[in-house]
Amino acid sequence: MVKVVLSNPMLALTQGSRELEFAVSNYRELTLALCAQWPQMATLIERSAVAIDGQIYQDAFAEPLASGSEVFFMPRIEGG
């Protein structure tokens, strides 16, 4: 199981659930599972940065996820 931790903007969609678990093997499967359960999540995922086991990724779609991995979605900070 992969643990998912959501940032505040996503909590309204999950009725306040901050931590979720999914049985997936990569980041793409995870995003598909999240969007299947909450279709509105797709836009928020696109606008979020993601950290997998503490490593921040800009493009994580090919990243494998081991059982016990933690994925954290956070607001993306645009630099200027």
Secondary structure as GFF3:
##gff-version 3
##sequence-region A 1 80
A	DSSP	beta_strand	2	5	.	.	.	ID=ss1
A	DSSP	alpha_helix	8	11	.	.	.	ID=ss2
A	DSSP	beta_strand	19	22	.	.	.	ID=ss3
A	DSSP	alpha_helix	27	37	.	.	.	ID=ss4
A	DSSP	alpha_helix	41	46	.	.	.	ID=ss5
A	DSSP	beta_strand	48	52	.	.	.	ID=ss6
A	DSSP	beta_strand	55	57	.	.	.	ID=ss7
A	DSSP	beta_strand	70	75	.	.	.	ID=ss8
###
